[in-house]
Amino acid sequence: IDLMEEFYLSEKLSTDISLTDETSFQKYKRVLKEKLTKFYVDHIPIESIQEMSPVYVYTYGTVAYLLSLFFFLGFLIQNYYSNINAAYMSLDSSGNCKTIPIAVSNSYLADTRGNWIGTPQFSYYHAKYVL
């Protein structure tokens, strides 16, 4: 049942309007607030926070959401800048590609960061490519 169906069902079930002073807009706001609160608590990144008392759930839940957002943005920005500064090999020197300064007559190693053997940034640990 989605939010609108639940709202309409609650409207149909409350046949006696004189018992409640809520308008339909106020009911909709109340139902929406309940659903958003349930969604907030159910999707807190750390499950142990969900089992705490309501006072702590909202405080620590907000901290958990902010930490998750902080780490997500940190990794996103770090990967963005590392990919912007990466060098790729190409037959022509367009963009941020680097040409190989030696003739290809032997086999040469390249690492996953785009560094060739003989360059200062080359890492044998990350060497996965042979030309």
The 8 nearest C-alpha neighbors of each residue, nearest first, counted from 0:
[[1, 4, 5, 2, 3, 6, 8, 7],
 [0, 2, 4, 3, 5, 6, 34, 7],
 [1, 3, 5, 4, 6, 0, 31, 30],
 [2, 4, 6, 5, 1, 7, 0, 27],
 [5, 3, 7, 6, 1, 2, 8, 0],
 [4, 6, 8, 2, 3, 7, 9, 1],
 [5, 7, 3, 9, 4, 8, 2, 10],
 [8, 6, 10, 4, 9, 5, 3, 11],
 [9, 7, 5, 11, 10, 6, 4, 12],
 [8, 10, 12, 6, 7, 11, 5, 13],
 [9, 11, 7, 8, 13, 12, 6, 14],
 [12, 10, 8, 9, 13, 7, 14, 6],
 [11, 13, 9, 10, 14, 8, 7, 15],
 [14, 12, 10, 11, 15, 9, 16, 19],
 [13, 15, 12, 16, 11, 10, 17, 18],
 [14, 16, 17, 13, 18, 19, 12, 11],
 [17, 15, 18, 19, 14, 13, 20, 21],
 [16, 18, 15, 19, 20, 14, 21, 13],
 [19, 17, 16, 15, 20, 13, 14, 21],
 [20, 18, 21, 17, 16, 15, 22, 13],
 [19, 21, 22, 18, 17, 16, 25, 23],
 [22, 20, 19, 25, 26, 23, 24, 16],
 [21, 23, 25, 24, 26, 20, 19, 27],
 [22, 24, 26, 25, 27, 21, 10, 28],
 [25, 23, 27, 22, 26, 28, 21, 29],
 [26, 24, 28, 22, 27, 23, 21, 29],
 [27, 25, 29, 23, 24, 28, 30, 21],
 [26, 28, 24, 30, 25, 29, 31, 23],
 [29, 27, 25, 31, 26, 30, 32, 24],
 [28, 30, 26, 32, 31, 27, 25, 33],
 [31, 29, 33, 27, 32, 28, 26, 34],
 [30, 32, 28, 34, 29, 33, 27, 35],
 [31, 33, 29, 35, 30, 34, 28, 36],
 [34, 32, 30, 36, 31, 35, 37, 29],
 [33, 35, 37, 31, 36, 32, 38, 30],
 [36, 34, 38, 32, 37, 33, 39, 31],
 [37, 35, 39, 33, 38, 34, 32, 40],
 [36, 38, 34, 40, 35, 39, 41, 33],
 [37, 39, 35, 41, 36, 40, 34, 42],
 [40, 38, 36, 37, 42, 41, 35, 43],
 [39, 41, 37, 42, 38, 43, 49, 36],
 [42, 40, 38, 39, 43, 37, 49, 36],
 [43, 41, 40, 39, 44, 38, 45, 46],
 [42, 44, 40, 45, 60, 41, 39, 46],
 [45, 43, 42, 63, 46, 64, 67, 60],
 [46, 44, 43, 47, 48, 63, 49, 60],
 [47, 45, 49, 48, 44, 43, 50, 42],
 [46, 48, 49, 50, 45, 51, 44, 43],
 [47, 49, 46, 50, 51, 56, 45, 60],
 [50, 48, 46, 47, 51, 56, 40, 43],
 [49, 51, 48, 47, 52, 46, 56, 53],
 [52, 50, 48, 49, 56, 55, 53, 47],
 [51, 53, 54, 55, 56, 50, 49, 48],
 [54, 52, 56, 55, 51, 57, 49, 50],
 [55, 53, 52, 56, 57, 58, 51, 59],
 [54, 56, 58, 53, 57, 52, 59, 51],
 [57, 55, 53, 60, 59, 54, 58, 51],
 [56, 58, 60, 55, 59, 61, 54, 53],
 [59, 57, 55, 61, 60, 56, 62, 54],
 [60, 58, 62, 61, 56, 57, 55, 63],
 [61, 59, 57, 63, 56, 62, 58, 43],
 [60, 62, 64, 59, 63, 58, 57, 65],
 [61, 63, 59, 65, 60, 64, 66, 58],
 [64, 62, 60, 66, 61, 65, 59, 67],
 [65, 63, 61, 67, 62, 66, 60, 68],
 [64, 66, 68, 62, 67, 63, 69, 61],
 [67, 65, 69, 63, 68, 64, 62, 70],
 [68, 66, 64, 70, 65, 69, 71, 63],
 [67, 69, 65, 71, 66, 70, 72, 64],
 [70, 68, 66, 72, 67, 71, 73, 65],
 [71, 69, 73, 67, 72, 68, 74, 66],
 [72, 70, 68, 74, 73, 69, 67, 75],
 [73, 71, 75, 69, 70, 74, 76, 68],
 [74, 72, 70, 76, 75, 71, 69, 77],
 [73, 75, 77, 71, 72, 76, 78, 70],
 [74, 76, 72, 78, 73, 77, 79, 71],
 [75, 77, 79, 73, 78, 74, 72, 80],
 [78, 76, 74, 80, 79, 75, 73, 81],
 [79, 77, 81, 75, 76, 80, 74, 82],
 [80, 78, 76, 82, 77, 81, 75, 83],
 [79, 81, 83, 82, 77, 78, 76, 84],
 [80, 82, 78, 84, 83, 79, 85, 77],
 [83, 81, 85, 79, 80, 84, 78, 86],
 [82, 84, 80, 81, 85, 79, 78, 86],
 [85, 83, 81, 82, 80, 86, 95, 79],
 [86, 84, 82, 83, 81, 87, 112, 113],
 [87, 85, 96, 113, 95, 97, 84, 88],
 [86, 88, 96, 113, 97, 89, 85, 95],
 [89, 87, 96, 97, 98, 86, 90, 113],
 [88, 90, 91, 96, 92, 87, 98, 97],
 [91, 89, 92, 88, 98, 93, 96, 99],
 [92, 90, 89, 93, 98, 96, 97, 88],
 [93, 91, 96, 98, 97, 89, 94, 90],
 [92, 94, 91, 96, 95, 89, 97, 90],
 [93, 95, 96, 92, 97, 86, 87, 91],
 [94, 96, 86, 93, 97, 87, 92, 85],
 [95, 97, 87, 86, 88, 94, 92, 89],
 [98, 96, 88, 92, 87, 86, 99, 95],
 [97, 99, 100, 92, 88, 89, 96, 90],
 [98, 100, 101, 97, 88, 102, 115, 103],
 [101, 99, 98, 102, 97, 103, 115, 117],
 [102, 100, 99, 103, 104, 98, 105, 107],
 [103, 101, 104, 100, 99, 105, 107, 106],
 [102, 104, 105, 101, 106, 130, 107, 99],
 [103, 105, 102, 106, 101, 107, 130, 99],
 [106, 104, 103, 107, 130, 102, 129, 108],
 [105, 107, 130, 129, 108, 104, 103, 128],
 [108, 106, 130, 129, 105, 116, 109, 115],
 [107, 109, 129, 116, 128, 115, 126, 130],
 [110, 108, 115, 128, 126, 114, 116, 113],
 [126, 109, 111, 125, 112, 127, 114, 113],
 [110, 112, 113, 125, 126, 127, 109, 114],
 [111, 113, 110, 114, 85, 86, 125, 109],
 [112, 114, 111, 110, 86, 87, 109, 115],
 [115, 113, 121, 110, 109, 112, 120, 118],
 [116, 114, 109, 118, 108, 121, 117, 113],
 [115, 117, 108, 118, 121, 109, 107, 114],
 [116, 118, 115, 119, 121, 120, 114, 108],
 [117, 119, 121, 120, 116, 115, 114, 122],
 [120, 118, 121, 117, 116, 114, 122, 115],
 [119, 121, 118, 114, 122, 115, 117, 116],
 [122, 120, 114, 118, 119, 116, 115, 110],
 [123, 121, 124, 125, 126, 110, 120, 114],
 [124, 122, 126, 125, 121, 110, 116, 127],
 [123, 125, 122, 126, 110, 127, 121, 111],
 [124, 126, 110, 123, 122, 111, 127, 112],
 [110, 127, 125, 123, 109, 124, 128, 111],
 [126, 128, 110, 125, 111, 109, 129, 108],
 [127, 129, 109, 108, 126, 110, 130, 111],
 [130, 128, 108, 107, 106, 109, 127, 126],
 [129, 107, 106, 108, 128, 109, 105, 103]]
